[in-house]
Amino acid sequence: MDKRELKIDYFVCRNSVPACYEELSEKALAAAGKAYCIYSGFAVGAAVLLENGTIVLGNNQENVAYPSGMCAERTALFYAGAAYPDVPGVPEKKSFLLAGLAGR
C-alpha cells in the first residue's frame, strides 16, 4: 500500500460573515485538535450556537471497530440535548452549526 498525502486549500474570509461565525469557526477548529481519530487521522470539530448564546463543542470519536465512531456534529448535538434540555431548539434544531476540519 502506498502512503499518499492530501492537502486542502481553504480561505478565511474576514468581515464577510457575522462576527459570531468567526468565533464558532475558531472554536470548531480548536475542538478538532482534541478529536480522538487514531485510525483515520482526520480530526473534525463542531461548534453549535444555542438560542441562549451558549456555544457547545464536539469532535469525532473513533472506535476500535472503525468506522463505527461518532461524528463531531452528533457529539455536539447529543451533548447539547443532554446538558441543555430546556433551551429552545434543543435537540430539534440549533441556531447554527459549523464543522471545522483538520488533517492529522
N, C-alpha and C positions, 0 to 999 in steps of 0.2 A: 504494500500500500504506500502511495506517495503522500507526503505531507504537503499541503498547499495552504496558502495564506490568502485571506480575503480582506481587502481594505475598503472601507466605506467612507466616501467624502460626504460631508454634511455642512450646512450653512447655519450660522447663528444669526438670526435677523432681529436685531435690537430695535426697539421703538416701533415695530410693526404689529405687535400684539399687546394686549393689556399687560401691565407690569406683573400681575399675579401669575400669568402664564410663564413668565421667565423664572419666577421663584419656583413654580411647580416643576419646570424643566430641570433646574439645578438640583432640587430635592430628589427627583426621579433618578437622575444620574448618580447622585450620592448613594441612593438605595441600591442601585445596580452594583455599586462597588462592594456591597455586603451580601450579594447573592451567593447561594450555595450551588455552584454549577461545575462540580468537579468532573463531570462526564462530558458535557457538551463544550465547556469552556466559553459559553456565551451567556453573559450576565445581562439581566433585564431588570429594570426598576420601574415602579409606577408610583405616581403621586395623585391622590384624589382630594379634591377640594369639596368639603361638605357644605351644606347650606348654612351651618353655623360658623363657617370660617375656619374650621379645623382642617388641617392637612394630614391625611393618613397615608402612610407609605407601605409599600410591599415590594418584594423581589422574588425571582424564581427560586424554587427549592426543588432540587433534583433528588431522585431516589435511586438506590442501587438497582431497582427494577426499571432502569431507564427505558423508555421515556415517560414513565408514569410519575411525573413530578407535578408541581403546581406552578402555574404561570404567575408572573408578577401582578397582573391585573386581578386575578382571582384571589391571590393572597391579600391584596389591599382591600378588595371589596368584602371578603369574608371577615377581615378584622374590623372594618367599618361597621358591618352589620352586628358583630358581637359586642364591640365596645361602645357604639353609639346607636342603640336600637330606637331611641326616642327622637333622633334628629330627623326632620322631614326629608324624605327622599331615600332614607336608608332602609332596606337594601335595594329597593327597586331601581332607583336612579341617582345619579350624582350630578353636581354642577359641572364638573369637568374631570376628565381622566386623561393622563398623559403618561406614556411609557417611554423611558429612556433606555437606549441600548448601548452596551459597551462590550467589546470583544475582550477576552482574556487570553 
